[in-house]
Amino acid sequence: MRGCQNLEASPDVVKGILTVQSYDVYALIDPGSTLSYVTPYVAMGFGIEPEQLYEPFSVSTLVVESILAARVYRDCVVTFRGRNTAANLIELRMVDFDMIMGMDWLYSCFAKLDC
């Protein structure tokens, strides 16, 4: 993942509101991120119990050196332009966004990236 200051100036990302599990969340759609993430404070309202990851891993950012990712919320309903999709959201403590949607979600939506 990239630092927030770099994200603000980047034409490669999109910021906005997505609906997840019927909640509006402030999201970053970042094709530079392989996976999708959600802050635990938002995920508490989803009504989904997180699963422990079999192998927790570290996520490096420019803001914080590294954060341990150990839990995932599976099959969260993400509504975009009136269509429902599903996403597995890795729990990650962050303050700038409620969630970050990465390439795993974009790929599942058959998104096309024009470079």
C-alpha positions in Angstrom: 0.0 0.0 0.0 1.0 3.6 -0.5 1.1 6.5 1.9 -1.9 8.8 2.2 -0.1 11.9 0.9 1.0 10.0 -2.2 -2.5 8.7 -2.7 -4.0 12.2 -2.7 -1.9 13.2 -5.6 -2.1 9.9 -7.5 -4.3 9.7 -10.6 -4.3 5.9 -10.2 -6.8 5.8 -7.3 -10.4 6.7 -6.7 -11.8 7.9 -3.4 -15.5 7.9 -2.6 -18.4 6.3 -0.8 -19.2 2.6 -1.3 -22.0 0.6 0.4 -20.8 -2.5 2.3 -23.3 -4.7 4.2 -25.8 -1.8 3.9 -23.4 0.8 5.5 -21.9 3.7 3.6 -18.1 3.7 4.0 -15.4 6.1 2.9 -13.3 3.9 0.5 -10.2 4.1 -1.5 -10.1 2.0 -4.7 -6.4 1.3 -5.3 -5.2 -0.9 -8.1 -1.7 -0.8 -6.4 -3.1 -2.9 -3.5 -3.3 -6.6 -4.1 -5.9 -7.2 -1.4 -8.9 -5.4 0.1 -8.9 -4.1 3.7 -11.4 -2.7 6.2 -10.9 -1.0 9.5 -12.2 -3.0 12.5 -14.3 0.0 13.8 -16.4 -0.1 10.6 -16.5 -3.9 10.3 -18.1 -4.2 13.8 -21.4 -3.1 12.3 -21.3 -5.6 9.4 -22.9 -8.5 11.5 -20.2 -10.9 10.2 -17.8 -12.7 12.5 -14.2 -12.4 11.3 -12.1 -15.5 10.6 -8.6 -15.9 11.8 -6.2 -16.1 8.9 -4.3 -19.4 8.8 -1.1 -17.4 8.2 -1.2 -13.8 9.4 1.0 -11.4 7.4 2.5 -8.0 7.7 1.2 -5.1 5.6 3.7 -2.3 5.0 2.7 1.3 4.5 4.5 4.6 4.2 2.5 5.9 7.2 3.3 3.0 9.6 6.2 0.7 9.2 4.1 -2.5 9.2 0.8 -3.8 10.6 -0.1 -7.4 11.3 -3.1 -8.6 9.4 -4.7 -11.6 11.2 -8.4 -11.6 10.5 -10.7 -11.6 7.4 -14.4 -10.8 6.9 -15.5 -13.1 4.2 -18.2 -12.5 1.5 -19.1 -8.9 2.5 -21.7 -7.5 0.1 -20.3 -4.4 -1.7 -22.8 -2.4 -3.7 -21.4 -0.4 -6.5 -23.5 1.4 -9.1 -26.6 -0.6 -8.0 -24.8 -4.0 -8.4 -23.9 -6.3 -5.6 -20.5 -7.9 -5.5 -18.8 -9.9 -2.8 -15.4 -9.1 -1.2 -13.2 -10.7 1.4 -12.0 -7.8 3.6 -8.8 -8.1 5.6 -9.0 -6.3 9.0 -6.4 -3.5 9.1 -6.2 -0.7 11.6 -6.1 2.5 9.6 -7.4 6.1 10.1 -7.6 7.7 6.7 -10.1 5.4 5.1 -12.8 3.0 6.2 -11.7 0.5 3.6 -9.3 0.0 0.7 -10.5 -2.0 -2.2 -7.6 -3.7 -4.1 -7.1 -5.7 -7.2 -8.7 -8.9 -5.7 -12.1 -7.0 -5.7 -11.5 -5.2 -9.0 -10.7 -8.5 -10.7 -13.8 -10.1 -9.3 -15.9 -7.3 -10.8 -14.3 -7.7 -14.2 -12.9 -4.2 -14.0 -10.8 -2.9 -16.9 -7.9 -0.6 -16.2 -6.9 1.7 -18.9 -3.2 2.5 -18.4 
